[in-house]
Amino acid sequence: MARDDALADDDFYGFWYYSGVQRVLSFCKETYQRDREREVLALEIEGRALVKRIRVLNLCLGFLATALGFLVSRKAGFSVFAGWALLTINMDVLEWQLDRIFNRPKKPKSKIIVFAKCYLRYLVVVFVVWLLIHLKVVEPLAFSSGVFAFMLSFIGIAGEMVIKTVLRREG
């Protein structure tokens, strides 16, 4: 009898011990998942704010560069606008494609198709650039200035982020 009572006590305490550990583990897992969801949401909100800042700076720089191009000549202004607009539209299409890929409830059928669509978009942009320059619709230097205005929006925001990060570490 004594042996059975000892086993019963071990089983009883073992049950409570393991169920307590399981409760703690499940609580930790739930807490981790909630914290992870909050972090993902915060990163998503921060990412959208970053994209919005890039868009605003892109619009300002694009219109400024186009206005400066029109001060030189009509063709130069059109060329600057064409370079800037082409890359801005390309970036909007890329954002639309990525949004469709990652925010759909179901995953894409094939990764190859996703990559093919992205590379097809790049090939279309390269072909349009070649066509505009080959047919002499735009001036290459002014067109490059429009592309540079587009790139400056990314460089400007990245520089701002680097400066803020450095100042946070020093201060």
C-alpha positions in Angstrom: 0.0 0.0 0.0 2.7 2.4 0.9 4.3 2.0 -2.5 1.0 2.8 -4.3 0.5 5.9 -2.2 4.0 7.1 -3.1 3.3 6.6 -6.8 0.0 8.3 -6.4 1.7 11.3 -4.7 4.3 11.5 -7.5 1.6 11.3 -10.1 -0.4 14.0 -8.3 2.5 16.4 -7.8 3.9 15.5 -11.3 0.6 16.3 -12.8 0.4 19.7 -11.1 4.1 20.4 -11.8 3.8 19.6 -15.5 0.5 21.3 -16.0 2.0 24.4 -14.3 5.0 24.3 -16.6 2.7 23.9 -19.6 0.6 26.9 -18.4 3.7 29.0 -18.1 5.0 27.9 -21.4 1.7 28.5 -23.2 1.5 31.9 -21.5 5.0 32.8 -22.7 4.2 31.6 -26.2 1.0 33.7 -26.3 2.8 36.7 -24.9 5.6 36.3 -27.5 3.1 36.0 -30.3 1.2 39.1 -29.2 4.5 41.0 -28.8 5.6 39.8 -32.3 2.3 40.9 -33.8 2.7 44.3 -32.2 6.3 44.6 -33.6 5.2 43.6 -37.1 2.4 46.1 -37.0 4.8 48.9 -35.7 7.2 48.0 -38.5 4.5 48.1 -41.1 3.3 51.5 -39.9 6.9 52.7 -39.9 7.4 51.4 -43.4 4.3 53.1 -44.7 5.4 56.4 -43.2 8.8 55.9 -44.8 7.3 55.3 -48.2 5.1 58.3 -47.8 8.1 60.5 -47.0 10.0 59.2 -50.0 7.0 59.9 -52.2 6.6 63.5 -51.0 10.3 64.1 -51.5 10.2 62.5 -54.9 7.3 64.7 -56.0 9.1 67.8 -54.7 12.4 67.0 -56.4 10.7 65.8 -59.6 8.8 69.0 -60.0 11.8 71.1 -59.1 14.0 69.3 -61.6 11.4 69.6 -64.3 11.0 73.3 -63.7 14.7 73.8 -63.9 14.8 71.8 -67.1 12.1 74.0 -68.6 14.2 77.0 -67.8 16.9 75.6 -70.1 14.6 74.6 -73.0 11.3 72.8 -73.6 12.9 69.6 -74.8 15.2 69.6 -71.7 12.2 70.1 -69.4 10.3 67.3 -71.1 13.3 65.0 -71.0 13.8 65.6 -67.2 10.1 65.0 -66.7 10.1 61.8 -68.8 13.1 60.3 -66.9 11.6 61.2 -63.5 8.0 60.1 -64.5 9.2 56.8 -66.0 11.0 55.7 -62.8 8.2 57.0 -60.6 5.6 54.9 -62.5 8.0 52.0 -62.5 8.3 52.2 -58.7 4.5 52.4 -58.3 4.0 49.3 -60.4 6.7 47.5 -58.4 4.9 48.5 -55.2 1.6 47.3 -56.6 3.1 44.0 -57.7 4.7 43.4 -54.3 1.5 44.3 -52.5 -0.4 41.8 -54.6 2.2 39.1 -53.9 2.6 39.5 -50.1 -0.8 40.7 -49.0 -2.9 38.1 -50.7 -4.5 35.5 -48.6 -3.2 32.8 -50.9 0.4 32.5 -52.0 1.5 32.8 -55.6 1.3 29.6 -57.6 4.9 29.8 -58.8 8.0 31.8 -57.7 9.2 31.6 -61.3 6.2 33.5 -62.5 6.7 36.2 -59.8 10.3 36.7 -60.9 9.4 36.6 -64.5 6.9 39.4 -64.1 9.4 41.5 -62.2 12.1 41.0 -64.8 9.6 41.7 -67.6 8.8 45.0 -66.0 12.5 45.9 -65.9 12.8 44.9 -69.6 9.9 47.1 -70.5 11.5 50.0 -68.7 14.8 49.4 -70.4 13.1 49.2 -73.8 11.2 52.4 -73.2 14.4 54.2 -72.2 16.2 52.9 -75.3 13.3 53.8 -77.5 13.1 57.4 -76.1 16.8 57.9 -76.6 17.1 56.1 -80.0 14.2 58.1 -81.5 15.7 61.3 -80.1 12.5 62.1 -78.2 14.5 63.1 -75.2 17.9 64.6 -74.5 20.0 61.9 -72.8 21.7 64.3 -70.3 18.4 65.9 -69.3 16.7 62.5 -69.1 19.5 61.3 -66.8 18.8 64.4 -64.7 15.2 63.3 -64.2 16.4 59.8 -63.2 18.8 61.4 -60.8 16.1 63.5 -59.3 14.1 60.2 -58.7 17.2 58.6 -57.0 17.9 61.6 -54.8 14.6 61.0 -53.0 15.9 57.6 -51.8 19.3 58.9 -51.1 17.9 61.9 -49.1 15.7 59.8 -46.9 18.5 57.1 -46.4 20.9 59.9 -45.4 18.4 61.3 -43.0 17.9 57.9 -41.4 21.7 57.4 -41.1 22.2 60.8 -39.4 19.3 60.1 -37.0 20.8 56.7 -36.1 24.3 58.2 -35.5 22.9 61.0 -33.4 20.9 58.5 -31.3 24.0 56.4 -30.6 26.1 59.4 -29.6 23.4 61.1 -27.5 
